[in-house]
Amino acid sequence: MPATLPSLTGFSAVLFDLDGVLTPTADIHMHAWRTMFSELFVEKGIAEKYTDDDYYSHLDGKQRMDGVASMLASRGIDLPVGSPDDAGTVDTVSGVGNRKNDVFARVLEQDGIAPYPGSLALVESLQAAGMPMGVVSSSKNAVWVLTAANLLEPFPVIVDGVVAVEEGLGSKPAPDMFLHAARAMNVDPAATAVFEDAISGVAAAHAGAFALVVGVDRGVGEQALLDAGADIVIDDLAVFIEDSK
C-alpha cells in the first residue's frame, strides 16, 4: 500500500465492484464454480482438473456466460449457447452457468453474507459525506447480495449482469459497464474513483479512463492488479476512511 492516499473527497463519485470489494461473496462464487466445474469435468471425462487458477484466468470479474464459455473452451468443450432460461441440467453454456448459480444460491441462503467491515465503514463514511456511489458488478445476483448484506440503500445506481444483458454492455475487461454507471450518475469518468479486486475489472476501469483505479488485493496479487492498470493497491477499504471525512 502506498504511504499516502488520494482523498476521495476530491472526486465526483465512487464506483465499487461488489464481490470481493464490498462483500466476501467472491469466496462463495469461487466455491460454487469449483464445485460445479469439478462435477461437470468428471461427467464429461475431462482429465485436467479445475483449479483456482482457472477462476482467475477465465471467470473472475466476467459476466457469467462469458466466463462459462471461456472456461469450457479451455478444456476443449464445445456447447451451444442455449437460452438464458435453460435449467442447470441442460447441456448448454447457459445451462452450465445456471447450474453454477444454483450452487451459489444454496450456499448464500444457508450461510448468509455480511460486508467486509472496512468496506462497510468506508461506505457509511462516504454516505455521511454525501458522496454519490454506485455498484458495478458482473453478477446477476448483485441486488440480491446487496439486500442480503443490508447494503442496498447507499447505491441508487447498480449496473449488474442483468443490466448488462438488457443494455447490451460488454463484459469486463471492456469498460462498458463502468461507463454506463457513470452516465447513469451523470458524472465524468475523469472525476470518478473505482474500487475493483478482479484483474478484468481493473483493466475495465483503466480502459474507461477513470480518474483513480484502486485495486483491492483479496488474493490475486498486488503486481497483477498494478499490471492490469490499478493506480494503487490496498487490501482493506478502511484505509480511505480518514480521507473521506
Backbone bond lengths (Angstrom), bond angles and torsions (degrees), N, CA, C in turn:
res aa  C-N    CA-C-N  psi(-1)  N-CA   C-N-CA  omega(-1)  CA-C   N-CA-C  phi
1 M - - - 1.464 - - 1.520 109.89 -
2 P 1.339 118.40 137.22 1.457 120.46 -179.81 1.525 111.78 -65.14
3 A 1.340 115.64 155.08 1.467 120.24 -178.02 1.521 111.24 -65.88
4 T 1.327 117.17 -35.34 1.469 121.44 178.95 1.515 109.23 -123.43
5 L 1.331 115.38 145.49 1.460 121.63 -179.57 1.517 109.80 -118.60
6 P 1.325 117.67 144.67 1.468 119.47 175.47 1.526 110.05 -67.53
7 S 1.309 116.74 147.02 1.460 120.83 178.21 1.524 109.99 -77.03
8 L 1.317 117.11 129.19 1.462 120.63 178.76 1.524 112.12 -69.44
9 T 1.319 117.39 -17.02 1.467 119.95 179.05 1.523 111.99 -66.03
10 G 1.326 116.89 -15.51 1.455 120.14 179.70 1.510 114.24 -84.64
11 F 1.339 117.61 1.30 1.458 121.51 -178.61 1.527 111.15 -107.48
12 S 1.321 115.37 157.96 1.462 120.44 -179.35 1.520 112.77 -81.39
13 A 1.343 116.88 -25.86 1.458 121.66 -178.21 1.519 108.92 -162.47
14 V 1.324 115.35 163.73 1.466 121.72 176.83 1.523 108.38 -130.67
15 L 1.334 116.15 130.28 1.461 122.28 177.21 1.524 109.00 -111.94
16 F 1.327 115.03 136.45 1.460 121.02 -179.50 1.524 110.59 -119.68
17 D 1.322 116.61 135.88 1.454 119.75 160.12 1.532 106.17 -69.53
18 L 1.337 116.82 163.20 1.463 120.24 -176.66 1.527 112.20 -99.04
19 D 1.326 115.95 -69.59 1.467 121.41 -173.86 1.528 110.74 -66.75
20 G 1.324 116.30 117.15 1.452 120.28 179.58 1.513 113.87 91.65
21 V 1.334 117.27 -10.81 1.465 121.19 177.36 1.531 110.05 -111.63
22 L 1.324 116.57 -56.51 1.463 120.62 178.23 1.527 111.91 -92.97
23 T 1.310 116.45 -38.65 1.465 120.90 -177.91 1.528 110.30 -130.33
24 P 1.334 117.04 152.30 1.469 120.00 179.74 1.521 113.07 -81.29
25 T 1.324 116.52 30.28 1.461 120.40 179.20 1.520 112.32 -68.75
26 A 1.333 117.44 -15.84 1.466 118.79 176.52 1.525 109.91 -58.76
27 D 1.333 116.73 -36.04 1.459 120.21 178.53 1.531 111.13 -64.93
28 I 1.346 115.72 -38.27 1.466 119.92 178.71 1.524 109.76 -68.75
29 H 1.331 116.56 -41.85 1.468 120.28 176.64 1.532 110.29 -59.56
30 M 1.318 116.59 -45.31 1.464 119.69 -179.62 1.526 110.68 -60.60
31 H 1.323 116.17 -43.06 1.466 120.62 178.77 1.526 110.89 -63.07
32 A 1.328 116.01 -42.82 1.462 119.86 -178.65 1.523 111.22 -66.52
33 W 1.323 117.43 -43.73 1.465 120.62 177.62 1.531 110.74 -62.37
34 R 1.339 116.43 -44.13 1.457 120.70 -178.43 1.533 110.83 -62.04
35 T 1.319 115.50 -45.03 1.468 120.23 -179.99 1.522 111.15 -62.70
36 M 1.327 115.54 -48.28 1.457 120.20 -175.16 1.527 112.03 -67.23
37 F 1.352 117.52 -48.81 1.462 119.42 -176.98 1.532 111.71 -70.55
38 S 1.327 117.78 -33.26 1.456 119.52 176.91 1.525 110.28 -61.18
39 E 1.331 116.77 -43.53 1.463 121.32 177.15 1.530 111.13 -65.68
40 L 1.334 116.15 -43.25 1.461 120.82 -177.71 1.527 111.79 -63.20
41 F 1.341 116.64 -42.88 1.462 120.26 -178.53 1.531 111.22 -65.57
42 V 1.326 116.28 -36.02 1.467 119.06 175.58 1.523 110.12 -64.10
43 E 1.332 116.16 -44.18 1.460 121.02 179.82 1.522 111.71 -60.13
44 K 1.332 116.68 -36.42 1.465 121.13 -175.42 1.527 112.69 -96.41
45 G 1.325 117.18 3.90 1.457 120.39 176.78 1.515 113.84 70.36
46 I 1.329 116.70 29.76 1.470 120.86 178.70 1.525 108.74 -84.53
47 A 1.334 116.47 121.08 1.465 121.04 -175.31 1.528 112.32 -75.62
48 E 1.345 116.86 -35.25 1.461 120.55 -176.83 1.533 109.55 -74.97
49 K 1.310 116.00 113.97 1.463 120.57 -174.64 1.526 112.50 -72.65
50 Y 1.305 114.83 154.75 1.469 121.82 174.84 1.527 109.12 -73.68
51 T 1.344 116.29 137.81 1.467 121.51 178.19 1.524 109.81 -131.06
52 D 1.323 116.07 168.27 1.466 120.11 176.97 1.523 111.70 -64.11
53 D 1.331 117.61 -27.26 1.470 120.10 175.79 1.531 110.24 -61.96
54 D 1.320 117.01 -33.57 1.467 120.30 176.12 1.523 110.75 -61.32
55 Y 1.316 115.99 -39.56 1.474 120.08 179.42 1.527 110.47 -59.46
56 Y 1.319 116.18 -50.00 1.467 119.40 -177.84 1.528 112.13 -68.90
57 S 1.329 117.39 -31.91 1.462 120.68 -177.56 1.522 113.35 -79.86
58 H 1.329 117.95 -34.06 1.464 120.31 -169.46 1.528 115.27 -121.16
59 L 1.329 118.27 -20.86 1.459 119.65 -168.66 1.522 114.75 -119.72
60 D 1.302 117.66 -37.85 1.453 122.30 -171.03 1.523 112.19 -59.17
61 G 1.333 115.64 121.52 1.456 121.82 175.42 1.509 115.86 84.80
62 K 1.320 118.03 -10.59 1.462 120.93 -176.45 1.531 111.12 -90.51
63 Q 1.332 115.72 157.06 1.444 119.47 170.35 1.523 108.46 -61.32
64 R 1.319 115.48 147.25 1.469 120.88 -167.72 1.525 113.12 -53.34
65 M 1.336 117.78 -50.13 1.462 119.47 -173.99 1.525 112.05 -71.32
66 D 1.330 117.34 -31.24 1.466 120.07 174.51 1.518 110.20 -64.46
67 G 1.336 116.18 -41.55 1.459 120.32 178.72 1.519 112.33 -65.50
68 V 1.335 116.27 -42.49 1.464 120.55 178.91 1.525 110.47 -60.75
69 A 1.335 116.55 -46.89 1.462 120.83 -179.14 1.525 110.95 -59.96
70 S 1.337 116.80 -41.95 1.462 120.93 179.41 1.529 110.74 -65.88
71 M 1.328 116.50 -42.83 1.460 120.82 -179.24 1.522 111.53 -64.71
72 L 1.325 116.57 -45.10 1.467 120.56 179.49 1.525 111.06 -63.01
73 A 1.324 116.25 -42.15 1.466 120.02 -179.83 1.523 111.53 -61.84
74 S 1.346 116.57 -32.50 1.463 120.03 -179.42 1.529 112.45 -65.17
75 R 1.343 115.98 -19.89 1.460 120.81 178.63 1.523 111.71 -111.24
76 G 1.326 116.11 13.10 1.450 120.74 177.70 1.516 114.16 69.09
77 I 1.337 116.89 25.61 1.465 121.38 179.36 1.525 108.88 -96.48
78 D 1.318 116.70 121.74 1.465 122.55 -177.85 1.528 108.72 -112.48
79 L 1.327 116.03 110.85 1.460 121.24 179.79 1.522 109.87 -123.06
80 P 1.327 118.72 149.98 1.460 120.25 173.31 1.525 110.32 -65.28
81 V 1.321 116.15 153.57 1.468 120.14 -178.90 1.520 110.69 -62.59
82 G 1.327 116.65 -44.31 1.454 120.32 -179.30 1.506 112.39 77.96
83 S 1.313 116.12 -164.77 1.460 123.43 -178.42 1.524 110.09 -106.48
84 P 1.351 118.39 145.73 1.462 120.33 177.91 1.522 113.33 -56.43
85 D 1.327 116.99 -22.75 1.462 121.12 -178.36 1.523 113.39 -92.11
86 D 1.340 117.90 4.88 1.460 120.48 -179.88 1.530 110.99 -57.17
87 A 1.317 116.04 134.31 1.462 120.24 175.15 1.516 110.30 -67.18
88 G 1.328 116.22 159.92 1.455 120.62 -178.56 1.516 114.06 -64.03
89 T 1.318 116.86 -13.35 1.470 120.75 178.38 1.521 112.91 -87.10
90 V 1.343 117.18 -8.56 1.466 121.61 -177.12 1.530 109.44 -83.85
91 D 1.344 116.91 135.30 1.460 122.28 -174.64 1.520 111.31 -86.69
92 T 1.338 115.17 67.75 1.460 122.95 176.71 1.524 108.02 -134.87
93 V 1.335 116.45 169.09 1.463 119.95 175.46 1.530 109.89 -59.04
94 S 1.317 116.19 -45.06 1.464 120.18 179.02 1.520 111.35 -63.63
95 G 1.328 116.62 -41.91 1.447 120.58 178.75 1.517 112.34 -61.23
96 V 1.335 116.63 -42.32 1.462 121.17 178.48 1.531 109.99 -63.81
97 G 1.338 116.79 -43.27 1.460 120.27 178.48 1.513 111.87 -62.26
98 N 1.316 117.05 -41.32 1.461 120.58 179.79 1.521 111.77 -71.97
99 R 1.322 116.67 -29.03 1.459 120.59 174.96 1.526 110.25 -63.73
100 K 1.315 116.05 -41.92 1.464 119.34 175.69 1.509 110.71 -62.41
101 N 1.325 116.99 -42.05 1.455 119.68 -177.16 1.524 111.72 -65.60
102 D 1.321 117.07 -29.58 1.458 120.36 175.87 1.532 110.33 -62.99
103 V 1.335 115.88 -41.67 1.466 120.60 177.83 1.523 109.80 -65.14
104 F 1.329 116.68 -45.22 1.466 122.13 -179.89 1.529 110.54 -58.05
105 A 1.325 116.17 -45.96 1.470 120.99 -177.87 1.524 111.17 -62.67
106 R 1.325 116.56 -41.05 1.465 119.78 -179.87 1.523 111.08 -62.56
107 V 1.340 116.44 -44.37 1.459 120.35 -178.85 1.522 110.74 -66.11
108 L 1.333 117.23 -43.51 1.454 121.11 -177.84 1.526 111.16 -65.38
109 E 1.322 116.96 -41.96 1.459 120.50 178.99 1.526 111.56 -66.12
110 Q 1.317 116.09 -34.77 1.457 120.29 -178.43 1.522 111.87 -74.29
111 D 1.332 116.75 -44.83 1.462 120.83 -171.35 1.526 114.09 -101.86
112 G 1.337 118.48 -18.16 1.454 120.41 -175.89 1.521 111.27 72.44
113 I 1.336 115.86 -174.81 1.461 120.29 -178.89 1.519 109.28 -152.75
114 A 1.302 116.55 143.75 1.463 122.30 174.62 1.519 107.71 -132.91
115 P 1.339 117.84 145.54 1.464 119.41 179.22 1.520 111.39 -67.65
116 Y 1.335 115.45 157.89 1.451 118.86 170.17 1.532 108.37 -58.81
117 P 1.328 119.21 134.68 1.466 120.20 -179.41 1.529 113.69 -55.07
118 G 1.336 116.55 -44.33 1.455 119.18 -179.82 1.512 112.75 -65.89
119 S 1.329 117.09 -35.32 1.463 121.17 178.64 1.519 110.64 -68.74
120 L 1.330 116.22 -43.28 1.462 120.18 177.42 1.518 110.78 -60.97
121 A 1.320 116.54 -42.55 1.462 120.47 -179.79 1.525 111.21 -62.09
122 L 1.339 117.09 -41.70 1.463 119.57 179.35 1.526 111.32 -67.50
123 V 1.319 117.28 -43.87 1.468 120.23 178.96 1.526 110.25 -59.27
124 E 1.320 117.45 -44.72 1.466 120.62 179.69 1.519 111.34 -63.82
125 S 1.331 116.51 -38.72 1.459 120.89 178.93 1.524 111.50 -65.87
126 L 1.338 116.59 -44.56 1.459 120.91 178.80 1.530 111.18 -66.45
127 Q 1.323 116.09 -39.40 1.463 119.78 179.18 1.531 110.32 -62.66
128 A 1.312 116.56 -42.63 1.462 120.68 179.10 1.527 111.44 -63.43
129 A 1.334 115.92 -30.10 1.471 120.87 179.50 1.525 112.32 -84.73
130 G 1.346 117.34 -2.92 1.461 121.04 178.40 1.511 114.69 80.15
131 M 1.325 117.87 21.70 1.459 121.30 -179.45 1.531 110.56 -77.25
132 P 1.335 119.07 125.72 1.465 120.98 173.56 1.534 110.29 -64.16
133 M 1.337 116.62 133.91 1.454 120.92 -177.70 1.522 110.36 -135.67
134 G 1.328 115.69 150.07 1.449 121.33 176.37 1.521 110.34 -143.33
135 V 1.320 115.76 163.64 1.461 122.01 177.18 1.518 108.94 -116.07
136 V 1.321 116.22 133.62 1.461 122.56 176.64 1.524 107.24 -125.02
137 S 1.325 115.78 107.47 1.458 121.06 -174.82 1.517 110.62 -136.03
138 S 1.316 116.49 136.38 1.454 120.32 177.15 1.530 112.45 -72.16
139 S 1.307 116.67 -14.97 1.463 121.13 -177.71 1.519 111.95 -70.36
140 K 1.323 116.04 139.90 1.466 120.79 172.18 1.530 111.25 -81.16
141 N 1.318 116.37 -4.71 1.466 121.37 -179.27 1.523 112.67 -100.10
142 A 1.334 118.14 12.25 1.461 120.69 -170.51 1.529 112.66 -59.10
143 V 1.324 117.53 -48.28 1.466 119.69 -178.01 1.521 110.26 -63.44
144 W 1.312 116.42 -41.28 1.467 121.60 177.96 1.530 110.64 -60.27
145 V 1.333 117.16 -47.18 1.461 120.92 -178.96 1.522 110.98 -65.44
146 L 1.317 117.34 -44.39 1.466 120.52 178.60 1.525 111.15 -61.05
147 T 1.321 116.40 -40.08 1.461 120.39 178.12 1.524 110.48 -64.91
148 A 1.342 116.41 -45.64 1.463 120.87 -179.73 1.529 111.59 -62.69
149 A 1.336 116.49 -32.27 1.461 121.23 -179.39 1.527 112.28 -89.69
150 N 1.338 116.82 3.60 1.471 122.42 -178.50 1.531 111.28 58.12
151 L 1.335 114.85 42.44 1.465 121.15 -177.09 1.525 112.79 -122.31
152 L 1.298 118.19 10.68 1.462 120.10 -172.89 1.531 112.13 -71.42
153 E 1.296 117.13 -40.31 1.469 122.08 -169.92 1.533 115.05 -59.37
154 P 1.337 120.05 -37.77 1.476 118.94 -177.50 1.525 114.77 -71.20
155 F 1.351 117.63 -7.72 1.464 119.96 -170.89 1.532 111.05 -121.97
156 P 1.338 117.57 88.05 1.467 119.92 178.49 1.522 113.25 -68.75
157 V 1.325 117.45 -21.04 1.464 121.62 178.03 1.522 108.78 -114.91
158 I 1.329 115.50 120.91 1.459 122.24 177.12 1.523 107.91 -130.42
159 V 1.314 116.05 115.94 1.467 121.72 176.50 1.525 106.47 -109.15
160 D 1.328 115.46 105.52 1.456 120.40 -175.58 1.518 110.97 -121.43
161 G 1.328 115.87 -168.81 1.458 119.82 -178.94 1.511 113.55 -62.53
162 V 1.332 117.22 -30.23 1.465 121.05 177.41 1.522 110.20 -66.97
163 V 1.333 116.43 -48.22 1.461 121.22 178.95 1.529 110.43 -63.06
164 A 1.327 116.33 -39.11 1.464 120.15 -178.82 1.518 111.31 -59.83
165 V 1.324 116.80 -42.33 1.465 120.43 178.16 1.516 110.77 -67.34
166 E 1.332 116.48 -45.17 1.465 120.64 -178.64 1.526 112.32 -61.87
167 E 1.332 116.20 -37.30 1.469 121.42 -175.50 1.529 112.99 -97.58
168 G 1.321 117.44 -1.93 1.459 120.43 -178.92 1.514 113.32 66.46
169 L 1.331 117.16 37.90 1.459 121.68 -177.93 1.525 110.47 -85.65
170 G 1.312 116.11 139.57 1.449 121.28 178.65 1.515 111.50 -68.46
171 S 1.314 116.52 148.73 1.456 122.38 178.88 1.529 110.45 -73.53
172 K 1.331 116.87 148.58 1.461 119.75 170.64 1.541 107.55 -55.05
173 P 1.334 119.33 135.90 1.463 129.16 22.08 1.527 116.26 -89.11
174 A 1.317 119.24 8.21 1.466 119.56 170.27 1.526 108.39 -65.44
175 P 1.338 118.55 145.71 1.470 120.59 -176.10 1.522 114.07 -81.57
176 D 1.341 118.06 1.48 1.463 122.58 -169.84 1.522 114.41 -51.07
177 M 1.321 117.49 -46.99 1.465 120.16 -174.07 1.529 111.45 -67.75
178 F 1.319 117.26 -41.34 1.460 119.92 177.30 1.529 111.25 -65.94
179 L 1.312 116.83 -41.75 1.463 119.96 -179.97 1.530 111.02 -66.20
180 H 1.328 116.52 -36.83 1.464 120.57 177.36 1.533 109.99 -63.27
181 A 1.320 117.38 -41.59 1.464 121.02 178.46 1.521 111.17 -63.80
182 A 1.324 116.90 -41.70 1.465 120.35 178.55 1.524 111.00 -61.90
183 R 1.339 116.26 -42.43 1.473 119.59 177.40 1.522 110.73 -63.17
184 A 1.322 117.23 -42.27 1.467 120.95 -179.48 1.526 111.53 -63.48
185 M 1.323 116.50 -29.78 1.461 121.34 179.72 1.522 112.38 -92.65
186 N 1.349 115.21 -3.85 1.467 121.50 -179.14 1.532 111.38 58.11
187 V 1.333 115.21 45.61 1.461 120.54 176.98 1.520 109.63 -125.62
188 D 1.311 115.10 156.31 1.461 121.97 179.50 1.535 109.29 -86.47
189 P 1.335 118.21 128.05 1.466 119.02 175.62 1.524 112.62 -52.68
190 A 1.320 116.61 -32.86 1.460 121.06 -178.94 1.528 112.61 -69.84
191 A 1.327 116.88 -4.66 1.468 121.49 176.83 1.532 111.33 -124.14
192 T 1.332 116.55 19.09 1.463 121.49 -173.08 1.521 110.87 -123.30
193 A 1.337 116.26 139.37 1.464 122.30 177.20 1.524 109.92 -99.57
194 V 1.324 116.00 147.85 1.463 122.37 179.89 1.527 109.55 -128.74
195 F 1.339 115.77 137.33 1.458 122.33 173.97 1.524 108.17 -113.30
196 E 1.333 117.76 123.34 1.473 123.26 -176.52 1.529 110.62 -143.53
197 D 1.336 115.60 144.20 1.470 119.11 176.92 1.522 113.04 -111.08
198 A 1.333 118.18 -13.37 1.461 121.32 -177.50 1.531 110.51 -94.44
199 I 1.320 115.85 144.37 1.467 119.90 177.45 1.525 110.57 -58.13
200 S 1.333 116.55 -44.21 1.468 119.91 -179.50 1.515 111.07 -65.29
201 G 1.332 117.92 -35.40 1.463 121.08 179.61 1.515 112.46 -71.07
202 V 1.325 116.46 -41.57 1.461 120.64 175.64 1.526 109.93 -61.03
203 A 1.330 116.25 -43.98 1.466 120.18 178.68 1.520 110.96 -62.36
204 A 1.331 117.33 -36.76 1.463 121.58 179.31 1.520 111.28 -65.45
205 A 1.318 117.07 -46.13 1.461 120.42 179.78 1.524 110.97 -65.91
206 H 1.322 116.12 -38.79 1.467 120.38 177.05 1.527 110.52 -63.22
207 A 1.337 116.38 -42.43 1.463 120.27 179.76 1.526 111.64 -65.99
208 G 1.327 116.41 -27.92 1.459 120.75 178.59 1.512 113.33 -81.88
209 A 1.331 117.88 1.87 1.467 123.86 177.90 1.528 111.91 58.82
210 F 1.333 116.81 42.09 1.458 120.15 175.67 1.522 109.92 -73.50
211 A 1.321 115.26 151.30 1.462 120.47 -170.70 1.517 112.66 -63.39
212 L 1.328 116.99 -39.81 1.457 121.24 -179.30 1.523 108.57 -140.28
213 V 1.315 116.43 125.27 1.466 121.74 176.36 1.520 107.65 -113.38
214 V 1.323 115.28 110.05 1.458 121.21 -178.85 1.524 108.98 -98.53
215 G 1.312 116.72 115.59 1.448 120.88 175.12 1.519 109.78 -83.13
216 V 1.321 116.04 131.72 1.462 121.49 179.28 1.528 107.34 -108.20
217 D 1.309 116.22 110.68 1.465 120.42 -173.99 1.524 110.36 -85.85
218 R 1.333 115.43 101.96 1.464 120.91 176.08 1.532 109.92 -107.01
219 G 1.323 116.74 16.59 1.448 119.73 176.87 1.510 115.10 138.91
220 V 1.344 117.37 -15.85 1.456 119.13 -178.32 1.529 111.60 -74.12
221 G 1.336 117.51 -24.69 1.458 121.12 177.27 1.519 113.03 109.91
222 E 1.314 115.97 136.14 1.463 121.36 -177.49 1.524 112.05 -59.50
223 Q 1.330 117.13 -47.50 1.461 119.64 -175.44 1.515 111.75 -64.73
224 A 1.333 116.85 -37.22 1.460 119.86 179.08 1.520 111.02 -62.42
225 L 1.319 117.55 -38.42 1.465 121.55 178.50 1.526 111.24 -70.82
226 L 1.318 116.65 -39.98 1.466 120.15 176.43 1.531 110.41 -63.83
227 D 1.322 116.57 -42.22 1.462 120.70 179.65 1.529 111.38 -63.81
228 A 1.339 117.08 -30.20 1.469 121.36 -179.80 1.518 112.35 -78.47
229 G 1.348 116.76 -12.94 1.452 119.16 177.03 1.512 115.99 124.36
230 A 1.328 118.00 5.86 1.465 119.81 177.91 1.529 109.97 -66.43
231 D 1.334 115.63 139.37 1.468 120.40 176.42 1.514 110.58 -78.44
232 I 1.322 116.21 -38.28 1.457 122.83 176.33 1.523 107.93 -143.28
233 V 1.320 116.85 160.95 1.465 121.77 178.38 1.525 108.85 -129.47
234 I 1.331 116.23 132.83 1.461 123.18 177.80 1.530 108.14 -128.84
235 D 1.327 116.36 170.63 1.459 118.88 175.08 1.523 112.45 -121.44
236 D 1.343 117.03 1.52 1.461 121.34 178.97 1.522 108.09 -155.28
237 L 1.331 117.46 125.07 1.459 121.36 -176.46 1.520 112.63 -66.57
238 A 1.331 117.24 -17.17 1.470 121.03 -178.03 1.520 112.18 -61.64
239 V 1.332 118.24 -20.96 1.463 120.13 -178.65 1.518 111.59 -64.20
240 F 1.341 117.20 -18.45 1.461 120.32 -179.83 1.529 113.21 -91.45
241 I 1.300 119.11 -2.56 1.457 120.29 -171.26 1.520 112.04 -61.98
242 E 1.314 118.53 -45.83 1.461 120.49 -177.67 1.522 110.88 -59.29
243 D 1.333 116.08 -37.58 1.462 119.61 -177.81 1.517 112.46 -75.18
244 S 1.333 117.76 -15.06 1.455 119.84 -178.05 1.513 112.63 -88.71
245 K 1.347 117.48 -8.93 1.460 120.35 -176.38 1.519 110.88 -83.55
